[in-house]
Amino acid sequence: MWLRDLDESDRALRTKVTYRDAWRRSLESAVGELRVSDLRVSTVDRAVREIRERRGSGSAHHAKVVLSGIAGLAVRHDALEANPVRELSPTSRKSRTEKLILTEASVDRLATFLADSDDAKKYDLVDMVTALAGLGCRIGELLALDWTRVDDVACTLSIEGTVIRVPGEGLIVQPHTKSRASMRTVRPPGWVLDALRRRHEVSHGPWVFPSTAGTLRDPDNTRKQLRQVLAATEWKGLHPHAFRHLVATRLDGAGLSAREIADYLGHEKVSMTQDVYMSRRVAGAAASVALDGFGEPGKR
């Protein structure tokens, strides 16, 4: 019943795939044969702990969300008195970006290292890191970018989708970002646009950052390639999300408001008043000026 409700909900397709995968991979074998009345706090706690040990904290978090949803449905149908998942201690999820925070000095060194790396060039990571350092977008959003969404005249680009993998279909562009509120048109710094212009001159396909075959590029494979190239360096374990923190820190230091930063990065909320009443058309004019001052990494 819960999976059916999930499919019929307005949640993002990626979320539906993630939660179904969490049930199939982690939970079905652990609790699938239990009666609802057997979902006690100790049972749920043991299942989540085992998943964390076998698959990591991210899988444990998703399993906990799914179990909470199932138990909550049972409570609403009077099959349980209370949701046992709510009694668990918070799942430990160490942020990947907390492991490695990019600074101005380290991002310059990173850009120089990638420019000299044959593997980075082979995996087309040099321009990608430049774009991430100026856009601060999610990796799936960047890989979903096609040339029709880059306006060289207005100096804007539109972030209107994200690349996800759907079982049985393969890679697709989900026609909205992580949240529909984060659909945005931004004016990036000039050095990002310069990098994109150079790419466009030699491009032979629709995608700004395609796979080696010219098709949609897989975000998971891209993260893996970045980790592989940086495995023996000071940036070991770098996750593309670290660039969102870098850009947010830059814009905060440049004095932009929380609303301006949220619009540029595509964060869903700053406050309900700002979300409902403030215009969110072309974001990032001030952001562009602020980021232009930093220059392209490795060329300052």
TALINRA-V729851 format. One record per backbone hydrogen bond with DSSP energy under -0.5 kcal/mol. CO is the residue of the C=O (numbers start at 1). NH is the residue of the N-H. E is the energy in kcal/mol with one decimal. If there is no record, write none. Layout:
CO;NH;E + CO;NH;E
//
This chain:
1;5;-2.5 + 2;6;-2.5 + 3;7;-2.4 + 4;8;-1.9 + 5;9;-0.7 + 6;9;-1.0 + 12;16;-2.1 + 13;17;-2.5 + 14;18;-2.5 + 15;19;-2.5 + 16;20;-2.3 + 17;21;-2.4 + 18;22;-2.1 + 19;23;-1.9 + 20;24;-2.6 + 21;25;-3.1 + 22;26;-1.9 + 22;27;-1.5 + 23;28;-3.1 + 27;31;-3.2 + 27;32;-0.8 + 28;32;-1.3 + 31;34;-1.8 + 35;38;-1.5 + 36;39;-1.9 + 38;40;-2.3 + 40;44;-2.6 + 41;45;-2.8 + 42;46;-2.2 + 43;47;-2.1 + 44;48;-2.4 + 45;49;-2.3 + 46;50;-2.3 + 47;51;-2.0 + 48;52;-2.2 + 49;53;-2.2 + 50;54;-2.2 + 51;55;-3.1 + 51;56;-0.7 + 52;56;-1.4 + 56;60;-1.8 + 57;61;-2.3 + 58;62;-2.1 + 59;63;-2.5 + 60;64;-2.2 + 61;65;-2.1 + 62;66;-2.3 + 63;67;-2.8 + 64;68;-2.4 + 65;69;-2.1 + 66;70;-2.4 + 67;71;-2.9 + 68;72;-2.5 + 69;73;-1.9 + 70;74;-2.0 + 71;75;-2.3 + 72;76;-2.1 + 73;77;-1.2 + 74;79;-3.0 + 74;80;-0.9 + 75;78;-1.8 + 82;84;-0.8 + 83;86;-1.1 + 84;87;-1.3 + 85;88;-1.5 + 91;93;-0.6 + 95;98;-0.8 + 95;99;-0.8 + 96;99;-0.8 + 96;100;-0.7 + 100;102;-0.5 + 103;107;-2.5 + 104;108;-1.4 + 105;109;-2.0 + 106;110;-2.4 + 107;111;-2.2 + 108;112;-2.0 + 109;113;-2.5 + 110;114;-2.7 + 111;115;-2.1 + 112;116;-1.1 + 113;116;-0.6 + 114;117;-1.2 + 116;118;-0.6 + 117;121;-1.8 + 118;122;-2.4 + 119;123;-2.3 + 120;125;-2.9 + 121;124;-1.1 + 125;129;-2.3 + 126;130;-1.7 + 127;131;-2.6 + 128;132;-2.5 + 129;133;-2.3 + 130;134;-0.9 + 131;134;-0.7 + 131;135;-2.5 + 132;136;-1.9 + 138;142;-2.0 + 139;143;-2.2 + 140;144;-1.0 + 140;163;-1.3 + 142;145;-1.2 + 145;208;-2.5 + 145;209;-0.5 + 146;149;-1.8 + 147;150;-1.4 + 149;151;-0.7 + 149;158;-2.3 + 150;152;-0.9 + 151;155;-1.2 + 151;156;-1.6 + 156;151;-2.9 + 157;159;-0.5 + 157;186;-2.6 + 158;160;-0.8 + 159;184;-2.0 + 162;174;-3.0 + 164;166;-0.5 + 164;172;-2.7 + 165;167;-0.5 + 166;169;-2.3 + 166;170;-2.7 + 170;166;-2.8 + 172;164;-2.4 + 172;174;-0.8 + 174;162;-1.5 + 174;176;-0.6 + 179;182;-1.8 + 180;183;-1.3 + 184;159;-3.1 + 185;283;-3.0 + 186;157;-2.2 + 186;188;-0.7 + 189;192;-1.0 + 189;193;-1.6 + 190;194;-2.5 + 191;195;-1.5 + 192;196;-2.2 + 193;197;-2.5 + 194;198;-2.1 + 195;199;-1.8 + 196;200;-2.5 + 197;201;-1.7 + 198;202;-0.7 + 199;202;-0.9 + 199;203;-0.6 + 200;203;-0.8 + 206;147;-2.2 + 207;210;-0.5 + 211;214;-1.9 + 215;211;-2.9 + 218;222;-2.1 + 219;223;-2.4 + 220;224;-2.2 + 221;225;-2.5 + 222;226;-2.3 + 223;227;-2.5 + 224;228;-2.4 + 225;229;-2.4 + 226;230;-1.8 + 228;231;-0.9 + 230;233;-1.8 + 233;236;-1.4 + 235;238;-2.2 + 239;242;-2.6 + 240;243;-1.6 + 241;244;-1.0 + 241;245;-1.2 + 242;246;-2.0 + 243;247;-2.6 + 244;248;-2.5 + 245;249;-2.5 + 246;250;-2.3 + 247;251;-2.6 + 248;252;-2.4 + 249;253;-2.4 + 250;254;-1.5 + 251;256;-2.2 + 252;255;-1.4 + 257;261;-2.2 + 258;262;-2.5 + 259;263;-2.5 + 260;264;-2.0 + 261;265;-2.5 + 262;266;-1.7 + 262;267;-1.7 + 271;275;-2.5 + 272;276;-2.5 + 273;277;-2.5 + 274;278;-1.6 + 281;185;-0.9 + 281;283;-0.9 + 283;187;-1.6 + 284;288;-2.9 + 285;289;-1.6 + 286;290;-2.4 + 287;291;-2.9 + 288;292;-2.2 + 289;293;-1.0 + 291;294;-1.4 + 291;295;-0.8 + 292;295;-0.8 + 296;299;-2.2
//
